[in-house]
């Protein structure tokens, strides 16, 4: 049974609308509200108390991992709410990073994402990547795409997650969600096993190493639709990350494989709304046309940004175009948009001249 102090903390987290909570032995707890940290000295526990709280949510196996690896990841549920938990040590003391997983499914439009992304759920093969920093809403976007699959298609979906964040009930699709360590030992072996389980759609929680990337590409090459995530800031960076994960002598073939399998990259970041009441996603979208596939194959990925700038008719948009639309729609402040882009001059030109749709 979860420690009552931890349950009370999580309940307060939900009532405040905090996305994250940071708990450190001997220090005030910090809540992240609308992207900013707020300290709360009312919640402060010593290391011994924090250990009791932590052990109440760990299985014996997870407790052993914490002692051996000095950190452990897990997912927990309290009532109808789910949370992702990372327990670790800092300067010898226990710490927790807690994230509230808002498991209310929203449509792509409700998330502020382009409605045309719905077409990605209808694909029958290939790789779709969602990229962004930690906390940028990648899991929420993937959940919306998977919910669209579940709503519209008669197929078998297998997810491999660390941990399971959104619980999907069967709709039109049959969905099996598998969690790292609880159900499978690691991402690569889980993907290989999934290919023997008659899947139509695979969700690979994160392509965090070369072996996972290899197996995800194989799955996409063999007639499956694969959704996954990467920690990169933009679409071009995602392509370079995948190719760069391979040894130098394998990179030409990796480019060729990626050019053949990649269907789209969604790169996003969350920004505070103009009124300070919540956040909104700024989204870069790359759709892999034959021209983009050729650029990937030939190692000319830096030319892709220009194609995105002029590719709105193909469903593409750059980060700067997304930011300009958010500013012009009075969703975010201009200075927030300027700080979010690596190309402020491009953004300024768009704000002066408007968006050509």
Secondary structure as UniProt FT lines:
FT   HELIX           4..16
FT   STRAND          20..24
FT   TURN            25..26
FT   STRAND          29..33
FT   TURN            34..35
FT   STRAND          36..40
FT   TURN            41..42
FT   HELIX           47..55
FT   TURN            56..57
FT   HELIX           60..69
FT   STRAND          71..78
FT   TURN            79..80
FT   STRAND          81..90
FT   TURN            91..92
FT   STRAND          93..101
FT   TURN            108..112
FT   HELIX           115..122
FT   STRAND          126..131
FT   TURN            134..135
FT   HELIX           138..152
FT   STRAND          156..161
FT   STRAND          174..180
FT   TURN            181..183
FT   HELIX           187..194
FT   TURN            195..198
FT   STRAND          201..204
FT   HELIX           210..221
FT   TURN            222..223
FT   STRAND          225..230
FT   HELIX           235..244
FT   HELIX           248..250
FT   HELIX           251..261
FT   STRAND          262..272
FT   TURN            274..275
FT   STRAND          279..287
FT   HELIX           290..297
FT   TURN            298..299
FT   HELIX           301..303
FT   HELIX           304..309
FT   HELIX           312..314
FT   HELIX           319..328
FT   TURN            329..330
FT   HELIX           334..340
FT   HELIX           344..353
//
